[in-house]
Amino acid sequence: MAQLVFTAICSLDGYVADEAGGFAWAAPDAEVHAHVNDLERGVGTFLLGRGMYEVLRYWDTDDPEADREPVMRDYRQVWQAADKVVYSRTLTEPVGARTQLRRTFDPGEVATLKAEASRAISVGGPTLAAQAFSAGLVDEVCLYRHPVLVGGGTAALPAGGRVDLALVESCTFGGGVVFTRHRVLH
């Protein structure tokens, strides 16, 4: 059975975007980006809400300027090697390769995917992740916390409902970003 992992880059006070929807402050430096690449290298399928998909589908195309940086080129390969399932009521068709479109999140379908998958499954985007948490499907929580307080906006983690966790790993990067990986205690 594959693990369902929620990963987010967020502020120290737990937001993935500020009140204006901005997240430029969360851009990973090369050291953090390399760590993200290594973490997501084992992902076989990304489950994404529309907003997260629209941010990440950039990696479906080539960008010679960005690809000069080895860490960017590496992430593009990680992204393109994985399947994607996008949950959206507004998209009419998937844009990228290896991408399927679903109108609604079906916990039973995701449980079956977990049971049949041989590689990790990543859930991206706080709204979609909240549904996965609510259904008891999330196995790990990985957070990259940037040393900034944004004071409000889009919360990385769902409100309500207790989820007990056990710390599995933590590290600090040169720019002050702190990574933590927790296992969900089911």
Phi and psi in degrees as a GROMACS rama.xvg file:
@    title "Ramachandran Plot"
@    xaxis  label "Phi"
@    yaxis  label "Psi"
@TYPE xy
-80.2608  152.895  ALA-2
-86.5853  140.975  GLN-3
-101.169  117.673  LEU-4
-115.236  128.317  VAL-5
-99.237  123.993  PHE-6
-124.916  135.656  THR-7
-145.215  146.598  ALA-8
-101.606  123.481  ILE-9
-143.968  171.311  CYS-10
-77.4135  167.022  SER-11
-60.416  -30.927  LEU-12
-90.4071  11.9845  ASP-13
89.4144  26.877  GLY-14
-113.213  140.126  TYR-15
-89.6406  -19.3588  VAL-16
-146.65  149.195  ALA-17
-80.3456  -177.261  ASP-18
-61.7163  -24.6547  GLU-19
-90.2023  1.35578  ALA-20
87.1845  2.74213  GLY-21
-79.5142  146.753  GLY-22
-143.522  20.568  PHE-23
-58.6  -31.6944  ALA-24
-63.0044  -16.3363  TRP-25
-95.6643  1.56801  ALA-26
-58.8343  123.116  ALA-27
-74.9723  141.3  PRO-28
-76.9192  178.207  ASP-29
-59.8519  -38.0572  ALA-30
-65.6211  -46.8028  GLU-31
-67.9401  -41.7465  VAL-32
-60.0371  -41.163  HIS-33
-62.3346  -37.9838  ALA-34
-66.5668  -43.5404  HIS-35
-58.444  -45.5709  VAL-36
-55.9242  -47.3158  ASN-37
-65.3524  -38.923  ASP-38
-64.1592  -42.74  LEU-39
-89.9781  -3.52202  GLU-40
-59.935  -29.4029  ARG-41
-86.9049  0.902251  GLY-42
-79.0472  129.241  VAL-43
-96.5583  -28.3919  GLY-44
-142.896  132.518  THR-45
-102.246  126.977  PHE-46
-100.626  123.611  LEU-47
-136.151  139.329  LEU-48
-74.8839  165.953  GLY-49
-57.5191  -45.9679  ARG-50
-60.778  -46.09  GLY-51
-65.4074  -39.6922  MET-52
-61.3307  -42.3441  TYR-53
-64.6499  -30.8463  GLU-54
-72.9685  -45.0134  VAL-55
-83.9217  -16.7361  LEU-56
-67.3414  -10.8093  ARG-57
-49.6588  -35.8893  TYR-58
-74.2555  -7.61063  TRP-59
-75.0258  -19.8294  ASP-60
-110.015  164.012  THR-61
-87.7579  143.359  ASP-62
-136.57  93.5496  ASP-63
-53.721  -33.812  PRO-64
-67.0785  -50.4213  GLU-65
-68.4241  -34.3326  ALA-66
-72.6925  -2.70478  ASP-67
-68.9359  -27.2654  ARG-68
-83.0826  120.441  GLU-69
-55.0841  -37.0799  PRO-70
-66.6908  -33.6588  VAL-71
-73.0789  -44.1719  MET-72
-60.5701  -40.6386  ARG-73
-63.8663  -44.8435  ASP-74
-65.4493  -37.4956  TYR-75
-57.6938  -40.7525  ARG-76
-67.434  -41.1985  GLN-77
-59.8238  -48.7761  VAL-78
-62.2749  -47.7898  TRP-79
-70.388  -20.873  GLN-80
-80.9094  -11.3496  ALA-81
-104.358  155.024  ALA-82
-80.0183  155.169  ASP-83
-130.765  139.705  LYS-84
-122.116  119.4  VAL-85
-108.023  129.856  VAL-86
-103.188  113.736  TYR-87
-157.037  139.606  SER-88
-93.7869  -9.86022  ARG-89
-107.568  -28.5958  THR-90
-68.7426  142.017  LEU-91
-95.5919  -26.1567  THR-92
-158.329  151.725  GLU-93
-67.3136  146.989  PRO-94
-95.4551  -40.525  VAL-95
-93.7404  167.498  GLY-96
-67.8987  153.485  ALA-97
58.218  32.5622  ARG-98
-121.048  131.706  THR-99
-114.249  151.642  GLN-100
-113.402  133.718  LEU-101
-126.086  143.229  ARG-102
-79.1436  -37.8708  ARG-103
-136.605  155.824  THR-104
-78.8589  122.289  PHE-105
-112.416  103.984  ASP-106
-55.3508  -37.2875  PRO-107
-64.1713  -41.2274  GLY-108
-64.3949  -40.6582  GLU-109
-69.6589  -37.9661  VAL-110
-61.3983  -40.9016  ALA-111
-65.2159  -42.5028  THR-112
-58.7614  -44.3293  LEU-113
-60.0511  -43.5655  LYS-114
-65.8998  -31.4123  ALA-115
-97.2209  -18.1215  GLU-116
-77.5294  146.379  ALA-117
-101.632  -11.8844  SER-118
-122.039  160.357  ARG-119
-57.8745  154.33  ALA-120
-118.364  131.936  ILE-121
-108.932  133.165  SER-122
-107.92  125.543  VAL-123
-122.385  138.632  GLY-124
102.017  129.148  GLY-125
-65.7457  -32.7972  PRO-126
-68.6704  -46.9859  THR-127
-65.8513  -42.1068  LEU-128
-60.2931  -36.8618  ALA-129
-59.8249  -38.1525  ALA-130
-67.0684  -40.1539  GLN-131
-66.8934  -40.2251  ALA-132
-62.274  -46.2527  PHE-133
-58.9537  -34.482  SER-134
-84.2205  -1.82238  ALA-135
71.9399  27.9678  GLY-136
-96.5646  -17.1493  LEU-137
-78.3541  130.744  VAL-138
-104.879  -28.2811  ASP-139
-141.33  150.906  GLU-140
-126.1  120.233  VAL-141
-118.404  122.899  CYS-142
-125.263  135.394  LEU-143
-108.328  104.9  TYR-144
-97.496  118.621  ARG-145
-83.8013  147.091  HIS-146
-78.2748  65.9513  PRO-147
-147.981  141.989  VAL-148
-107.049  122.806  LEU-149
-102.691  -13.7105  VAL-150
79.2291  -2.38062  GLY-151
160.012  169.764  GLY-152
135.208  -139.045  GLY-153
-93.9923  114.673  THR-154
-70.9846  140.889  ALA-155
-71.0792  -38.761  ALA-156
-110.142  147.796  LEU-157
-69.4069  147.998  PRO-158
-89.0407  149.956  ALA-159
81.0048  147.163  GLY-160
77.9951  118.208  GLY-161
-77.5413  137.747  ARG-162
-132.97  116.495  VAL-163
-85.709  138.658  ASP-164
-130.021  155.667  LEU-165
-124.922  127.591  ALA-166
-66.65  128.274  LEU-167
-108.206  -35.0257  VAL-168
-158.221  148.291  GLU-169
-153.381  150.362  SER-170
-158.832  159.479  CYS-171
-119.472  138.658  THR-172
-101.732  162.533  PHE-173
-54.249  -34.1661  GLY-174
-82.3615  3.67007  GLY-175
95.0321  -1.56418  GLY-176
-70.6969  136.058  VAL-177
-112.975  126.645  VAL-178
-102.653  134.22  PHE-179
-132.899  141.123  THR-180
-123.83  123.492  ARG-181
-119.901  142.781  HIS-182
-92.4352  135.471  ARG-183
-77.8378  130.074  VAL-184
-90.3341  104.395  LEU-185
